[in-house]
Structures are given as C-alpha cells and as structure tokens.
C-alpha cells in the first residue's frame, strides 16, 4: 500500500461534505494553514495543520512549497466528443448572425453532426483524449461529457462508447450524459415530435440497456425542443432510471427551468434568460444551476443571474461548456475569473461552484469535490498563494501540479 505525504501547504482551501451547497453554504470553505495531507492508496488518510506532520513512514513526499492546495476542479458540462471544428462561423457571427440564425441555416450543431457522423470511433477517441489531457493541465480532475452530435442510433451509441472508453482508460473521471435531443437532424426536419418519439421508444432504451450513460439531457429552447416535448423526453428518461439534466432558458425562457424544478432534475444548464418563477421552481426542486459564463463571453450575451440564485438557495455550479460552436475553450480557470467578475460571486463561492457542486451534479460528490478523509486524493497545487489569486489572474494557467487518485498526472 503506497503512502504519500504532501507537506508545506501554505493554505489548504476546500468545501466540506458530500452534498450540493446552497445559500450561505455556497461560500463555506475550510482553510487550513501550514497543512499536510497523508494519502494511502489514492485516498486521503489524514489532514493536519499548523505544521504538524502525520505519523508513520511514507513512500513519497511532495513539498508544496508554501503554495495553495484545493480540490481538483470538476467541469460539470462539456460537449467533449465531436468531429471537425466550426471556426468558419466567426465571419458569420461578425456579420451579425446569432446562434439560432446559424442553426436555422443548417450550420451550428447540424454542421458538427455531419462531421461527427463521418468520424470513426478511433478518430473521436484520440481527439477527445487530447482534450482531457488539456483539461488536466488546467487543474480539472473530473468532468461530464455529453453525446448529442450523432442524433441517430449508430452515432449516438458511438459517441457514448467513446465517453465510456475515455472514463476507463484516462486518469480523468468522466460522467456520461446521453443528449440525443440536442437538435432535430435533417432527416427529421419539421418532424420534431416524431424525432422525440424515436428517442423515447428506440434510442433511449438502447442506451439504458447497454449501460452507456447515467444522465439524460435535452435542449429545451426556441426553434429546438419545446417544453411539452422536453417533458415527454425527460419523463421517459426518468422512467428508465436516468438522472435528469436540461439545457434551459439559454436564449428564451420557454419553461425549461420550471420543468427542471418540477421533475427534480439534477441540474439545469445555461439559464441566461431565466425568470423569477423558474428560479423559484429550481430552488424548490433542489436543482443545481450549471452556469456557463464563458459561453456568455464568447456569444456576447448577458450573464446568468448567479448572485440572485445564491440568494434564493439554488446550488450554483460553474462549468466550461466546451463545444465547437458556442464555447471552444477548455479553460475552466477562465470561467473562474468570470464567476467573480461577471457573476459577482466571492472566491469561496466560486471554489464551491467548480468543485463539490458540479461533483454532486455528476454523481461523484461522495468521491471527489472536497479534500476530506476517505475521499480520492484529487487536488491541485497552485502556482498561487491563495484562491483570490486564481480568481484575479486571467489568461495564465496557474495550476502547478495536478494529482488524481494520489498520483501526480501533470
């Protein structure tokens, strides 16, 4: 049994507990000075402070150099698996086309669908594995990944199998989400109800039969899937045993956030255009707000009302939304910067939003998201004295050494 000691930690900062933090608990972090962490077989055995060193012998000792240590970051919303890129859309956006304009013109998600269908399993796996390596370098040790660029049985299954293979072979823990209802494919144009029926009757049961995903998601939005279609899809997913997620109120508030709260969705994503009744429904339903500030930045949109959500008792998480169209960035540290500057969250609230809250929304809060005895030793030794510095500096990667399950991976 391997024992590792991390010593000379200037500040160890972490949320505590294996549950989603909301309200005043959103900013409740423990801070230990001059701390040490004892790790045995990849799990935290003991945490000490004030210079006290845990007893016993160690196979490896790591000197943190007086720097900040936090839990490894958790990216709770990514569209990691896709063919091609969409850099050609920049000219369209500069000419004034918005997200839905590009989608209606057959571009956007549908352009990526074409390229994903053309890509082989191996091509998608190798490309996505490189993305995970980049995420690790930014301090992310756990992530969620969605399907949704296949939009037919063969290619949605292909994408989910890539996600599962990554989870098995890469150091990163990866939570799989089935998002067959990401857009209406060309072969179902103007037949959205029929497409939802196919998802519910054919593809979703097959995903469940093969055990390829824990979560099920849908894009509830103007010109995509309406609230009635979303309800049918999510109720079927719930009946099959999936935990629920929903893209809601990104562009128009058409009932997605209310549906999330009513059905007890684990998380609702985006929420830029959310209204008061939607927030009230989410608070009552215990749904985590999975907020995506880098998408607002890239699209030039307003930012979700994170401060109000905290005040209403909604657990807030912050994720990258990495995807080829509306947020081609894997840098969760930039989302941290935006969480302070645009959401007006405190550094402590932001740390919770990129650790334990998304960990719980990915079904992994009992394993990771905090630094506590018994949890995986997933952590970051930052090139920073405190988390305020991580929130303050933007455009630089401040993650120094990254540990996953007790092993240095970066």
VENLIN-V948962 format. One record per run of one state. SS is the DSSP state (A for helix, B for strand, O for the rest). FROM is the first residue (numbers start at 0). TO is the last residue. If there is no record, write none. Layout:
# VENLIN-V948962
ss=(SS/SS)
from=(FROM/FROM)
to=(TO/TO)
This chain:
# VENLIN-V948962
ss=(O/B/O/A/O/B/O/B/O/B/O/B/O/B/O/B/O/A/O/A/O/A/O/A/O/B/O/A/O/B/O/A/O/A/O/B/O/B/O/A/O/B/O/A/O/B/O/A/O/B/O/A/O/A/O/B/O/B/O/B/O/A/O/A/O/A/O/B/O/B/O/A/O/B/O/B/O)
from=(0/2/14/22/27/29/40/42/48/59/63/67/71/72/75/77/78/88/94/98/104/108/118/120/137/139/146/152/169/172/181/185/188/191/210/214/220/224/225/226/239/242/248/255/263/266/270/275/285/287/291/292/299/305/311/315/318/321/323/326/327/331/341/346/353/355/361/375/376/378/382/386/392/398/404/406/408)
to=(1/13/21/26/28/39/41/47/58/62/66/70/71/74/76/77/87/93/97/103/107/117/119/136/138/145/151/168/171/180/184/187/190/209/213/219/223/224/225/238/241/247/254/262/265/269/274/284/286/290/291/298/304/310/314/317/320/322/325/326/330/340/345/352/354/360/374/375/377/381/385/391/397/403/405/407/409)
